């Protein structure tokens, strides 16, 4: 493969690569560093690329290996991350001052419920064991085949299937007990609370009926609701959406809180 073709392919997948790395690291600076290192390492090792897997799979493998070295040394986030970070936000007036400034000045400062659903999934997914988290994102959001995921995380097809099964089951269990959008017993109402802060004139009930997941909550099974949530995550680019600046600000806050949380 020529350098020109490599550059073209790298550019074509860079958006997906960046969003994947953000979702597993929760850090914009880490994403920038890993994307840069992936490009340099990929270009340096291009002569070893034999085409046994696609170049996209090969590059995701390089990026995942770089990310894993850092992530294994970090604590996994707690399942109730949204509660912990909500309490920290209420204790920090500067957080809301910064948030409202972004909301009023940025072209990517909107608050949208769908965006927050995707954001919430990113945060809670970081409570999973690392391999489960990687497999869930690679399969459910970035649509890699099981065999490709096995290559990316250096394991067997059987283990990928195990990680997918256990990761999905854990996330379904967490959301079933927490998310008020899919279960009336859910204890988390942050979507409605934040919508009230950022969109005070907007009627929350009118907005959630636009979301398939919320509309089907009373009739669909848990697997179906999970798939609908994954559809929202897949359709959301955390760097390019109309809510990107606001949600990235929230993500940086959550990461800072979780790094200090014991």
PEWO-V562566 format. One record per run of one state. SS is the DSSP state (H for helix, E for strand, - for the rest). FROM is the first residue (numbers start at 1). LEN is the number of residues. If there is no record, write none. Layout:
BEGIN
SS|FROM|LEN, SS|FROM|LEN
END
This chain:
BEGIN
-|1|2, H|3|23, -|26|2, H|28|17, -|45|1, H|46|3, -|49|6, H|55|17, -|72|9, H|81|10, -|91|2, H|93|13, -|106|7, H|113|13, -|126|4, H|130|12, -|142|4, H|146|8, -|154|3, H|157|22, E|179|1, -|180|8, E|188|1, -|189|1, H|190|9, -|199|5, H|204|5, -|209|3, H|212|4, -|216|6, H|222|14, -|236|8, H|244|17, -|261|2
END
